[in-house]
């Protein structure tokens, strides 16, 4: 059986409360043997840690403050992240970044939080999981300010151009997180993936969201990684075995799994 790592899944989300055992079993039956769970904020942290504890060796938690959770209490939330990093073991700092899509009200605070978490990742020698939406230049400005730090990681749910991808790669050991969007009819991702080497790609679902075709609009889950891998193999003109082998190796090295 081919082996995969889902590098971005919110398995602890309430959408999975009823049937998490079945979802986990389907994932394993499809070759997904490890899942990275990005953090959102302090409100979702207990559910994430409880699930990680119940699925040892399968579900691995990250720690971070999601940009859309940066509000008036951002300092308190950021302190929670830093305190948690001291108390538990995590495979990454994430999901962190900048989001100008939902609101720009706290953009300055988002930038401060993002850069402090980049520093945290550098100090702990952990990869980062970066969320970037309607804030590409701001993200690059932050990376430029932090370029002396030892930063590596993944741009989650990448949907930019090949030129943007090349800018990302110029900052060091960064990968593109590719998920269900690559299967969408009007996606520009196939053109990017055609040019990008498999060594630059990580597979992810972002479940329960962003399901690949033919499940678009329905709940996503880690077992659908195989559909993403099939699409990438089709685009690259290579075997699905090659996609599975290289992306799994990439993920294992990035997150030290």
N, C-alpha and C positions, 0 to 999 in steps of 0.2 A: 504493500500500500504506500502511496505517496504521502509524504509528511509535510505539514504546513504549520506556520505560526501566525495566528491572527494578532497583528501588532496594535489593534485599536478596537476594543469592544467594551461597551458599557453593560456587561452581563448582569451587573447588580441593579440595573434600572427596574422600576416597578413593572415594566412590560413583561418581564421574565419571572415574576413572582410565582405564578401558578405552575409553570412547567419547566423550571430551570433544570431539573434532572433529565427530562427528555431532550432539551436543547443541548445539554452537555453530552449526552450519549450520541445524539446525531452528529455532533461536531467530531467526536472521537471516531465514529464509524466512517467519517469522510476524511480522516487523516489529520484533522486539526488536533495537535497534541499539546499545544500551549497557547495561552491567550494573555495578552497584556491589557490590563484594565486601567485606563486613564482616570484621573481624579477630576472632580468638578469643583466642589467646595466642602465646607465642614458639614453641611446638611446631608450630603450623600456619602460621606466618609465611613460612617459605621456600617452601612449596608455593603460597601465595597470590601471592607476589611473582614466582615463576617463571611462573605462569600469566598474570599481568598483563603480564609481559615478552613472552610468546609471543602475546598477543592485544591489541596496542596499538590504542587507539582504540575497543576494544570492552569490555574488562574493566578496571575501575578499582578499585584497592585503598583500603581505609580502614585506620586504625591504632587499636587499642584493646585493652583487657583485658576480656573477657567476665566478668560477675559470677560465673558458676559455676566460673571458673578462678581465683578469688580464694581462695588457700589459705595455708599457712604461708609460702610463698615470695612472697607478694603484693608485697613491696617490690621484690624483684628483677625481677618481671614488670612492675611499673609503671615501673621505671627503663628497662626494655627498650622500652616504649612511647614514653617521652619521648626516649630516644636515637634511636629509629627515626624519630620525627617530625622530628629534626634532619637526618637523612641522606637521606630520600626524600620524594617528593611524594605526598600522599594527598588524597582528595576529602572525607574526613570523619574524625571521631574516633568510632569505634564498632567493635564493638558493645559499648556500655557500659551500666551501669545497676545494678539490684538484683534479686535472685532469692531469694525466701523459700520457694519451692516445694520445691526439692531439699534444701536445708539452710539453717538459720539460724545455724549454728555460727560463720561468719565474717561475720555481718551488719554488725558495727561496722567491720570492715576493708573490706567491700564499700562502705559509705557513704563512707569515707575515699578509697578508690580512685575511686569515681564522681565525687566532688566535685573531686578533683585533675585528673581527665580533663576535667571541665567547664571547669576553669580553663585547661587546655591548649588546648581548642578555642576558647575565647574569645581567648586570646593569639594563636592562629594564624589567627583568623577562619575557622574551619572549622565546618560543621554537625555535630551529634551524632546518632548512631543509638542510641536509648535502648531497652533491654530492660527491661521491667517485668513481673514475675510474682510475685504474692502479696506485693507490697510497694508498693502504690499510695500510701499515706500517707507512707511513708518517702521515696519519690521526690519527692513534692510538698514535703516538708520540706527536702530537699536543694535543690530548685529555688528555694525561698523564701530559703534561706541564700545562694544564688548569684545572686539576682535582679539584682544590680548589674552582673553580667557581661553581655557581649554574646553571648547564647546563642540559637541557632536549631537546628532539626533535626526529626527524625521520631520518633514513638513507634512502634517496630517491632511488627508483629503485634498491632495494637491490637484489644482485645476487650472494652473497658469500656462503660459506659453513655454516653448523650449528655451527661449532667451531668458525667461525668469528662472527656469530650472538651472541653466548654466550659471546664473548669478548665485543661486543657492549653493551649488557645488563649489564655487570659488571661496566660500567661507570655511571649507574643510570637509570633514567627514559627515556630510548630510545626505540623507536619502529622501526619495519621494514616496509618500504613503499613497498607494493606489487602491481604490475601492470600487464599489458598484457603479460609480459615475462613468467609468470607462466603458460600460455596456450600454449607456444611453445613446439613443439615435443621433442626437446633435452634439455629442461631446467632442471637444477638441483634443482630448487626452490621447486618442490613438495616434495622432500626428506627433505628439511629444514622445510617447513610448516607442514609436518606430525608431526614433533617433537615440533615445537614452539606453545605455547598457543595462542589462539585468542586474549588474552589480550595484546599480543606483536605486533599486526598487525594493520596497517592502510591501507586503500584502496586508490589507486591513479591511474590516467591514464597517466600522463605526456603528455596529448594531446597538440598539434596535432601529437605527435610521439608515437611509441611503441604500436600500436594497437593490441588488443588481436585477436586470431583466432576466427571467420573466416575473420576478417578484416585486418589481417596482411599485411603490405605494403601499406595500404590506410590511409587516415587521421583519426586520433583518436579523440574521443570526450567523455565528461563526462558520457553520457548515457551508454557507454560500461562498466561502473563499474559493472553492473549486471552480465556480463560474467565472470569477475574476481571473484566476490563473489560466483558464481555457481561453478567455478573450485575449489575454496578453500573449499567449502562445500563438494564437491566430495572427495577431498583429506582427509579431516578431518573426513569424515563419519558422518557429522552432517547436520542439516537443514540449508537452505539458510537464514531462519529467524534468526537463532542464529548468523550466520556470520554478517548479516546486523546489528542486535541489538548491538553486542559487539564492532564491528569495528567503528560503528557510535558513540557509547559512548566513545570509546578511542579517536576518533578525536575531539569530543566536549570538552573533558577534556583537551587534549593536547593544542588545539588552543583557548580554552575558548570561544567556539562558542555557 
